Amino acid sequence: MALIKSISGIRGTIGGRSGEGLTPLDVVKFTAAFGQWLRQRATTLGNNTAPTVVIGRDARLSGEMVSRIVSATLQGLGINVVDLGLSTTPTVELAVPAENAAGGIILTASHNPIQWNALKLLNEKGEFISGDDGAEVLAIAEAEAIDFAEVRKLGSYRTDDTYLQKHIDQILALPLVDREAIAARNFRIAVDAVNSTGGIAVPMLLQALGVETITKLHCEPTGNFAHNPEPLPENLTDIINLTRKDNIDLGIVVDPDVDRLALICEDGSPFGEEYTLVAVADYVLKNRPADGRAGNTVSNLSSTVALRDVTRKAGGEHFASAVGEVNVVEMMKANDAVIGGEGNGGVIYPDLHYGRDALVGIALFLSHLAKFGKSASILRRTYPSYYISKNKIELTPTIDVDSVLERIKSKYSRNPINTIDGVKIEFDREWVHLRKSNTEPIIRIYSESDTLSTAEHLASKIISDIKEVISEKR
């Protein structure tokens, strides 16, 4: 059993003892703390009306149970609830400001396996709350300083199943989404939605874009995930084989809450999660209004430098943020970025909203591919190829991870180093990024080069350095 409190919300495994997993008692505790925080925030801003919270969920098996608990808890605080039901993370993010809500809660553990669920917390803009705000919510939860409403002031509850269509309508209205070009290509597309809400949303979007031939794979929103829900190549053998055999132009894969997008080329080769953002950014940068301004981009420190290459080629500037969607968004706003995201297939397009959104990523990518006029595999070859190696080294709880990272930083002090999130060291055409886990004594090690063997060799060298530092401290 596990219960993890982090910048991305409260997540845990269902069942077990309270405080050790995401039990009904824990759901009440953290929902109530968030609701209390929202009410206090509203009072500070001089708003004494009953706040509204938008909720929505993916299709995982525990979702309906958790949703009922969340709704009842919020009502017990005097908060009005708008329940989107089966939805997507980006759809809930769009609905929060549309409803003039004080915040939102998305019930999803994203790419985590079936036994997990989570409360992802949004502010009034439909964006993830900041680290400081999250700390306030956790403090309220730990103090159990909750004031529930009297019976005549309980919150209301209503459902609204219109927001998926509203989300799609807003995507189609974007100037860079070219429905006519997409429809003219007569794409044959396969969709793997891992039996979650992408099975509803992605085919709806494709039909609205004029795609007539859609092969659905694992698109029944039963919550019984057909494979590991993280959209990595090793988990996608079904759609890879289908795309290769059935004359499919593009395979589309989303995670359970539809904020990550992975693509499969017509020959069955993965386009590469890292390159979802690269390709979409390339299209956006090339089709900006002719106002003389180059477009800036943002990705996190662990994402491929291919985005930097594409951005510089277009005359813009690339910025690297700390890992975490809220950090990417903050840096995008600070640098007026026209697009950003993370190398896990997360596309953030601020002309729609500041949140990772696989649906807008699909529409922009298909517009790009339609205008490109050739296959997805040929489009992929137009981008610089880099390879990322992802490793970790487990440490004993007694080891001071910060001290270890400081020693590595000192060892490579002659190299360019970024310390906004762990330690990132740049070499000639390579980089390595070291981050400590927030929940366990682990150092995560990401390295990138223009060959996989070089990236792995660099990671091995850094791991050896870390072990040497640890042995010296004993």
C-alpha positions, 0 to 999 in steps of 0.5 A: 500500500502507498500514499504519496503527497506531492506537487501533482496531488494526493495519490495512492493505492486503493485499500488497506489501512488509512494513512497507508493507502488512498482509503475512503478516510484519506479521500475525505481528509484531503478533499476536505482540506482542499475545500477548506483551503478554497473557502479560506482563499475565497474569504481572503479575496472578499468572496462570500458566496458558496464556491463551486468545484468541478470534478471529473474522473478517468475510467479506473475501477475505483473512480466511481466510488472515489467520486461519490466520496469527493462530491459528498465531502465537498457538499458537506463543506457547503461547496457546490459540485459540478460533476463531469463524470467520465472525462479527461484531465484537460477537459476538467481543466477547461471546465473550471474557468468556464464554470467560474469555479474556485477550483477542480479535482481530477480523479485519476492516477494518470499512467499508474496501474489499476490499483492506484487513484489520485486527487489532482488539485486545480486552482480557479484557472484550471491549472495545478496548484503551486507547491506553496499552495499544496503545502497549505492544503497538506497542513490543513489536512494534518491539523484536521482544521475543517469546518463543515457546513450546517444543514441549511448551507450544504452544497449543491450537486449537478452533473454535466456531460457536455464538456467533452464536446465543448473541449473538441469545439474549442480545439476545432476553432484554433487557427492552426487546426486544419480540419480540411487538410486532415479530412482530405488526407483520408487518414486510417487511424488506430486508437489505443485508449487502454480502456479508459476515457480516451476511448470516448474522447479520441474517436469523438475528436477524430470524427470531428476532424473528418477522419472516417476510418478509425480502428478502436483498440482497448477503447471500452471505458471499463477501467480494466486496463488491457496493458500497463497504462504508461504509453511506452513502446514495451507496453504497446505491442498490440497497436504496433502490430495492428498498425504494421499489419492493417495499412494504418497511417498512424497509431494514437495512444493516450494514457488513462486521463488523456494528458499524454500522447504517444504516436505509432508510425505507419510501419509500426515504429514508435514516433517517440514520446519525446518527439510528440512535443518536438513535432507539434512545436515544429508545426506551431513555430512554422505557422505563427502569425507573420508579426516578426516575433519568433516563438519561444518554447519550454520543456523540463530539464529531463526532456530531449534537446531536440526541442531546443534545436527546432526552436533555435532553427525557427529563430526562437529561444528555448527554456528548460524548467524544473520537472513537473507540469506546474513548473513548465507552465510557470516558465512558459508564462514568464517567457511568453512561450507559444508551446511547451510541455514534457518529454513524456508526450505532454503537449501544453498549448496556451492558445487553448489552455495551460495544461498537458492535453493529448487531444489538442496534441492530436489535432495539431499533429494531424494538421502537421502530418496532413500538410507535410504530405508524406508518412509519419515515419518520414516526418520523424526522420526530419528531426534530429535524433537523440536517445535518452537513457533512464536509470536510477540508483537506490540508496540507503535511507542514511545516505545524504542525497543532497550531499552526494549531488553536491559532490558530483556537481563539484566534480564536474564544475568545469562543465555547464551545470543547471541546479534548478532541479537536482543537477544537470551537467552538459557535455559536448553533445550530451547531458546527464540529469540527476534528481532525487526522489521526493518519496524514497532514497533514489537518485534518478539518472537521465542521460541523452546523446545522439546514440543510445550506447553513448547515452548509456555509457554516460549514465554508467560513468555517473553511476560509478561516480556516485558509488565512489562518492558514497564509498568515500563517505563510509 
